[in-house]
Amino acid sequence: MATAITHVLTWLRGEQVGMNSEGNKYYHERRVPTDRRRRRWVVYQSADEASRVPPVWHAWLHCTVDDMPDPQNRMTQPWQKEHQPNLTGTDAAYWSPGHMLEGGRRAAATGDYEPWTPN
């Protein structure tokens, strides 16, 4: 969550330019500086976690692209999936079947495994 200082500076200097599906708000400076480009930042809806920024907004934040993402006009490839944040450390994290937090049991070997034995 953003601090009070972040909210004040965002209110004073920032102009909201977009929001993603998770509710994260994206800003840039209101005034255009003469000696550099406008600063860009994100105010997260929930916990400050960089993996919650989708790739199209990540590119905009890091000045890789100048145009802001348009979710309605986004070109996607058939192999692309919807963005998901990193769930490590949360209750929704993935645990492999043999992991201790998943019971510590895994499926028996299927018979295609031959252990190495020295000659």
N, C-alpha and C positions, 0 to 999 in steps of 0.2 A: 504494500500500500504506500502511496505517496505521502511524504511528510508535509507538514504545514508550510515549510519553506518552498517546497516544490509547487504546492498549490498557489501560493502568493506569486512566485515568479512566473508561473504559467499564466495566471490571471493578468499580470502586468505586461508581460512581454510576448505571450504566446497567442497564436491564432490556430484554432482547431481546423484541421484539414481533412480528417477522416476518422472512421471507427471501424474496427473489424468485428467479426461475428462473436468474439468473446467479450466485447465491450471495452477493449483497450482503445484509448483515444490518442490520436497522433497530432502533433503540433509542429509548427515552425515559427520562427520569429516574425513578428508583425512588420518590423522595419527591415528593409533590405540593406545590409551593411555595404559600404563602398569598398572595403578592403578584403572581404571574404564572402563566402556563401552563407545563406541563412542556416542557423542551427536548427536541427530537427530532433525531436524526442518523442517518447511514448510515456503515457501515464496508464499504468496497468489497472484493470478493474479489480483484480484480486492480488494475490502474491506477486511480488516483483520477480518474474522468472522469464529470462530471455527466450527460452524455447516456446513461450506462448505467442511470440511474434511470427506470423506466417511468412513464408519466403518472399512474397511480393512486397510486403511492408518492410521486411528486413533490407531488401535492396534499396528501397526509398530512404530508409533511415540512414543508411551508410553511403548515400549519394551515388550509388551505382547507377540508378536511373533518376531522371529529373521529374518525370510525370508521376503523379500519384496513382496508385492502383485503383482500378475501377472493377469492383467485384462482378458487375453485370456483364462486362465486356472482356472477361479474362479468357485468354486462349489457353486451353488445357489439352494435354495429350491423353490418349486413352489409358496410358499406364500410370498417370498421376492420380494420387489419392488425396483426400481432404487432409489438411494440416492437423496434426495432433501434437500437443505439447509433450515434453518429456515427463513421463509419469513416475520416474524413479524416485523412491522415497515416499510415495503416496500409497494409500490403500488400494489404488487401482493399478499398481505396478505389476509387471509380468514376472512370474516365478516359473522356472522350468519344472517339469514334473518331478525331477529328482532332488529339487532344492529342499532344504530343511523346513522352510516355511510352507512348503506344499506337502508336507508329510514325510519327506525323505525317501520315498519309494519311487522307483522308476520301472518302466516296463522291462521285462526280461529280454536278453539279447535274442535276436531272431534266428540265429544259427549261421549268419553270414560272417561272423567274426571269428578269426583264428588267431589266438594269442601267439606272439613270437616266442619261440624257444631256441636257445642256443644249441648249435650242433656239437 
